[in-house]
């Protein structure tokens, strides 16, 4: 269901940053809440992950908005098989290493050719499937910073067809410099995710945003706590108009024993309630995406645990 009030908030917020997505008007059923709880489909990596599977998991967990992993999108559209992975314990002779690398490069080249020549019809079909299920795609995680120019254009075109605000990638100076201009070209966002980089000396999110007016953040609050021990709200308050989404998880901080460790929600040091309440109080159009990373208890599975995380969020925000 579309909600005109949330739509206005989204448009006003992003217009203030001199950029908008042509697909941003398609809002999820969850947009009726002041805090928009979603998930990154990486949470279900331990389970089958076809597009149909993802839709099923969304229904079972009451999730209506997603950061969709690129492999789900491309598998549906028929991308050729990716390159083989080397067994870490396997020792190769120089000749075997050369042959293996040739196979890897050939597979990569097939994928490059496919991405730059494939019809958009299957992606439109996939978008229709998610629309019919009442599920919005707000980000597609292609991580394309090291792709060719043609492949990066493809990534943004596909993300726009899927209704996303942009494409996500790991944060880094070269990635931010490279993807920003493509985001501007396609009137979308290049969205950068952090792991423990904020713990590095001199790290500043502003540096990566400065490369392009269309650069944005996918701020991982759990990794931030694990790397710095600081309260994530200081970053959210400072950059709220530059943050498309948060990754919500619970981790220990950098001095707890053990440090920087994923924990079931409520058992770590990440102030999840404070974070969600801040978003709610300010009515900021920031997606709060569950990222399931703690060890799944015996007898449970990733879908059941994601549902628990969603219930945790609903209890905090009173929905």
C-alpha positions as CSV (number, residue, x, y, z in Angstrom):
1,X,0.0,0.0,0.0
2,X,1.3,3.4,-0.8
3,X,1.4,6.0,1.9
4,X,1.4,9.6,0.7
5,X,2.8,11.0,4.0
6,X,5.8,8.8,4.0
7,X,6.3,9.5,0.3
8,X,6.3,13.2,1.0
9,X,8.9,12.7,3.7
10,X,11.1,10.7,1.4
11,X,10.9,13.2,-1.4
12,X,11.5,16.2,0.8
13,X,14.5,14.6,2.5
14,X,16.2,13.5,-0.7
15,X,15.4,16.7,-2.6
16,X,17.2,18.6,0.1
17,X,20.3,16.6,-0.9
18,X,19.9,17.6,-4.6
19,X,19.2,14.1,-5.7
20,X,16.3,11.7,-6.0
21,X,15.4,8.3,-7.4
22,X,12.7,8.0,-10.1
23,X,11.5,4.9,-8.4
24,X,11.3,6.3,-4.8
25,X,7.5,6.7,-4.9
26,X,6.9,3.0,-4.7
27,X,6.7,2.5,-1.0
28,X,6.2,-0.8,0.9
29,X,3.4,-1.8,3.2
30,X,5.8,-1.2,6.1
31,X,5.8,2.4,5.2
32,X,2.7,2.8,7.3
33,X,5.1,2.7,10.3
34,X,7.3,5.6,11.3
35,X,10.2,3.2,11.5
36,X,10.7,1.2,8.4
37,X,11.9,-2.3,9.4
38,X,13.3,-4.4,6.6
39,X,16.0,-6.9,6.1
40,X,19.1,-7.6,3.9
41,X,18.6,-11.0,2.2
42,X,22.1,-11.9,3.3
43,X,20.4,-12.8,6.5
44,X,19.0,-16.0,4.8
45,X,22.3,-17.1,3.2
46,X,22.1,-20.4,5.1
47,X,18.9,-21.3,3.3
48,X,17.9,-21.6,-0.4
49,X,17.8,-18.2,-1.9
50,X,15.8,-18.1,-5.1
51,X,13.6,-15.1,-5.7
52,X,10.6,-17.3,-4.8
53,X,12.3,-18.4,-1.6
54,X,13.0,-14.8,-0.6
55,X,9.4,-13.8,-1.1
56,X,8.3,-16.8,1.0
57,X,10.7,-15.8,3.8
58,X,9.4,-12.2,3.7
59,X,5.9,-13.4,4.2
60,X,7.0,-15.7,7.1
61,X,8.8,-12.9,8.9
62,X,6.4,-10.0,8.1
63,X,9.1,-8.1,6.2
64,X,7.9,-5.8,3.4
65,X,11.1,-4.0,2.3
66,X,14.5,-5.4,1.4
67,X,18.1,-4.8,0.6
68,X,18.3,-7.5,-2.1
69,X,21.5,-9.3,-2.7
70,X,22.6,-9.1,-6.4
71,X,23.0,-12.9,-6.8
72,X,19.3,-13.3,-6.2
73,X,18.5,-10.9,-9.0
74,X,21.1,-12.2,-11.4
75,X,20.3,-15.9,-10.8
76,X,16.6,-15.2,-11.6
77,X,17.7,-13.5,-14.9
78,X,20.0,-16.4,-15.9
79,X,23.5,-15.2,-15.4
80,X,26.2,-17.7,-16.5
81,X,27.9,-19.6,-13.6
82,X,30.5,-17.6,-11.8
83,X,34.2,-18.5,-11.5
84,X,35.1,-21.5,-9.3
85,X,36.5,-20.9,-5.9
86,X,39.9,-22.1,-4.9
87,X,40.0,-24.6,-2.0
88,X,42.1,-22.9,0.7
89,X,43.7,-26.2,1.6
90,X,44.5,-27.2,-2.0
91,X,48.1,-26.8,-3.1
92,X,48.7,-26.2,-6.8
93,X,51.7,-26.4,-9.0
94,X,52.5,-23.3,-11.1
95,X,51.0,-24.9,-14.1
96,X,47.8,-25.8,-12.2
97,X,47.6,-22.3,-10.9
98,X,47.9,-20.9,-14.4
99,X,45.1,-23.2,-15.7
100,X,42.9,-22.4,-12.7
101,X,43.3,-18.6,-13.3
102,X,42.5,-19.0,-17.0
103,X,39.2,-20.8,-16.0
104,X,38.4,-18.1,-13.5
105,X,39.0,-15.3,-16.1
106,X,36.9,-17.1,-18.7
107,X,34.0,-17.3,-16.4
108,X,34.3,-13.7,-15.4
109,X,34.4,-12.7,-19.1
110,X,31.2,-14.6,-19.7
111,X,29.5,-12.8,-16.9
112,X,30.8,-9.4,-18.1
113,X,29.4,-10.1,-21.6
114,X,26.1,-11.2,-20.2
115,X,25.7,-8.2,-18.0
116,X,26.3,-5.8,-20.9
117,X,24.0,-7.5,-23.4
118,X,21.2,-9.1,-21.4
119,X,17.6,-7.9,-21.9
120,X,15.9,-6.1,-19.1
121,X,12.7,-8.2,-19.4
122,X,13.6,-10.8,-16.7
123,X,14.3,-8.0,-14.3
124,X,11.0,-6.4,-15.0
125,X,9.4,-9.8,-14.4
126,X,11.2,-10.1,-11.1
127,X,10.1,-6.6,-10.0
128,X,6.5,-7.6,-10.8
129,X,6.8,-10.7,-8.6
130,X,7.9,-8.6,-5.6
131,X,5.3,-5.9,-6.3
132,X,2.6,-8.5,-6.3
133,X,3.8,-9.8,-3.0
134,X,3.8,-6.3,-1.5
135,X,7.6,-6.2,-1.1
136,X,9.7,-3.2,-1.9
137,X,13.3,-3.3,-2.9
138,X,15.1,-0.2,-1.6
139,X,18.7,-1.3,-2.3
140,X,20.3,-3.9,-4.6
141,X,23.7,-5.0,-3.3
142,X,25.7,-5.6,-6.5
143,X,29.0,-4.3,-5.0
144,X,30.1,-3.3,-8.5
145,X,33.0,-0.9,-7.8
146,X,35.5,-3.3,-9.5
147,X,33.3,-4.0,-12.5
148,X,33.8,-2.5,-15.9
149,X,32.0,0.7,-16.8
150,X,29.4,-1.2,-18.8
151,X,28.7,-3.5,-15.9
152,X,28.3,-0.6,-13.5
153,X,25.8,1.0,-15.9
154,X,24.0,-2.3,-15.9
155,X,23.9,-2.5,-12.1
156,X,22.2,0.9,-11.8
157,X,19.8,0.2,-14.6
158,X,18.7,-3.1,-13.0
159,X,18.5,-1.5,-9.6
160,X,16.2,1.2,-11.0
161,X,14.0,-1.4,-12.7
162,X,13.7,-3.1,-9.3
163,X,12.5,0.2,-7.8
164,X,15.6,0.7,-5.6
165,X,17.0,4.0,-4.5
166,X,20.5,2.8,-5.4
167,X,23.3,0.2,-5.4
168,X,25.3,-0.7,-2.4
169,X,29.1,-1.5,-2.1
170,X,31.7,-1.8,0.7
171,X,33.0,1.6,1.7
172,X,36.3,2.7,0.4
173,X,37.9,5.8,-1.3
174,X,38.3,4.2,-4.7
175,X,34.8,2.8,-4.6
176,X,33.3,6.1,-3.6
177,X,35.2,8.0,-6.3
178,X,34.3,5.4,-8.9
179,X,30.6,4.8,-8.2
180,X,29.5,8.4,-7.4
181,X,29.5,9.6,-11.0
182,X,27.6,6.6,-12.2
183,X,25.0,7.3,-9.5
184,X,24.7,10.9,-10.8
185,X,24.4,9.6,-14.4
186,X,21.5,7.3,-13.4
187,X,19.9,9.7,-10.9
188,X,20.3,7.2,-8.1
189,X,22.5,6.7,-5.1
190,X,25.8,4.9,-4.6
191,X,25.4,3.5,-1.1
192,X,28.4,2.5,1.0
193,X,28.4,-0.1,3.8
194,X,30.9,-0.1,6.6
195,X,32.5,-3.0,8.4
196,X,35.1,-2.1,11.0
197,X,36.7,0.7,9.0
198,X,35.3,3.4,11.4
199,X,37.8,2.0,14.0
200,X,40.7,3.0,11.7
201,X,42.7,6.1,12.6
202,X,41.4,9.2,10.8
203,X,38.3,7.5,9.4
204,X,35.5,10.0,8.6
205,X,32.3,9.1,6.8
206,X,32.3,12.7,5.4
207,X,35.3,11.9,3.3
208,X,33.4,9.3,1.3
209,X,30.3,11.4,0.9
210,X,32.3,14.3,-0.4
211,X,33.3,12.5,-3.6
212,X,29.7,12.9,-5.1
213,X,26.4,14.5,-4.1
214,X,24.8,11.1,-4.9
215,X,27.0,9.2,-2.4
216,X,25.1,7.8,0.6
217,X,25.6,5.6,3.6
218,X,24.4,2.1,4.6
219,X,25.5,2.6,8.2
220,X,26.1,-0.7,10.0
221,X,25.5,0.1,13.6
222,X,26.7,-3.3,14.9
223,X,30.1,-3.1,13.1
224,X,30.4,0.5,14.3
225,X,30.0,-0.5,17.9
226,X,32.3,-3.5,17.5
227,X,35.0,-1.3,16.0
228,X,34.8,1.8,18.1
229,X,32.7,1.2,21.2
230,X,30.9,4.5,20.5
231,X,27.2,5.1,20.4
232,X,25.9,5.0,16.8
233,X,23.4,7.8,17.3
234,X,26.2,10.3,17.1
235,X,26.7,9.3,13.5
236,X,23.0,8.9,12.7
237,X,22.3,12.4,14.0
238,X,25.2,13.9,12.1
239,X,24.5,12.2,8.7
240,X,20.8,11.4,8.9
241,X,20.1,13.1,5.6
242,X,22.9,11.1,3.9
243,X,21.9,7.7,5.3
244,X,19.6,5.5,3.2
245,X,19.7,2.5,5.5
246,X,21.0,1.0,8.7
247,X,22.2,-2.6,9.2
248,X,20.7,-3.6,12.5
249,X,22.5,-6.2,14.5
250,X,23.8,-6.7,18.1
251,X,27.5,-6.9,18.7
252,X,29.8,-6.6,21.7
253,X,32.0,-3.5,21.7
254,X,35.7,-3.2,21.2
255,X,36.6,-3.8,24.9
256,X,34.1,-6.4,26.0
257,X,35.5,-10.0,26.3
258,X,35.1,-11.3,23.6
259,X,35.2,-8.0,21.6
260,X,33.4,-7.2,18.4
261,X,31.3,-10.4,18.5
262,X,27.8,-11.0,17.1
263,X,25.3,-11.8,19.8
264,X,21.6,-12.6,19.9
265,X,19.7,-9.3,20.0
266,X,19.6,-7.8,23.5
267,X,22.7,-9.7,24.6
268,X,25.4,-7.5,23.1
269,X,26.5,-3.8,23.5
270,X,24.7,-2.3,20.5
271,X,22.1,0.2,21.8
272,X,19.4,-1.1,19.4
273,X,16.5,0.5,21.3
274,X,18.1,3.9,21.4
275,X,18.8,3.7,17.7
276,X,15.2,2.8,16.7
277,X,13.7,5.3,19.1
278,X,15.9,8.1,17.6
279,X,14.7,7.2,14.1
280,X,11.1,7.1,15.3
281,X,11.2,10.4,17.2
282,X,12.6,12.2,14.2
283,X,10.5,10.4,11.6
284,X,13.6,10.1,9.4
285,X,13.0,8.0,6.2
286,X,15.9,5.7,7.0
287,X,15.4,2.0,6.4
288,X,16.4,-0.2,9.4
289,X,17.4,-3.5,7.9
290,X,17.8,-6.6,10.0
291,X,21.1,-8.4,9.3
292,X,21.2,-11.8,10.9
293,X,24.8,-12.6,11.8
294,X,24.7,-14.3,15.2
295,X,24.9,-18.1,15.5
296,X,21.6,-19.7,14.8
297,X,20.5,-21.8,17.8
298,X,20.0,-25.5,17.4
299,X,16.4,-26.3,16.3
300,X,15.9,-22.9,14.7
301,X,16.7,-21.4,11.3
302,X,17.5,-18.0,9.8
303,X,13.8,-17.3,9.0
304,X,12.7,-18.0,12.6
305,X,15.5,-15.9,13.9
306,X,14.8,-13.0,11.6
307,X,11.1,-13.1,12.7
308,X,12.4,-12.8,16.3
309,X,14.5,-9.8,15.4
310,X,11.5,-8.2,13.7
311,X,9.4,-8.7,16.8
312,X,12.2,-7.2,18.9
313,X,12.0,-4.1,16.7
314,X,8.3,-3.9,16.9
315,X,8.4,-4.1,20.7
316,X,10.8,-1.2,20.8
317,X,8.9,1.1,18.5
318,X,5.5,0.1,19.7
319,X,4.1,-1.1,16.4
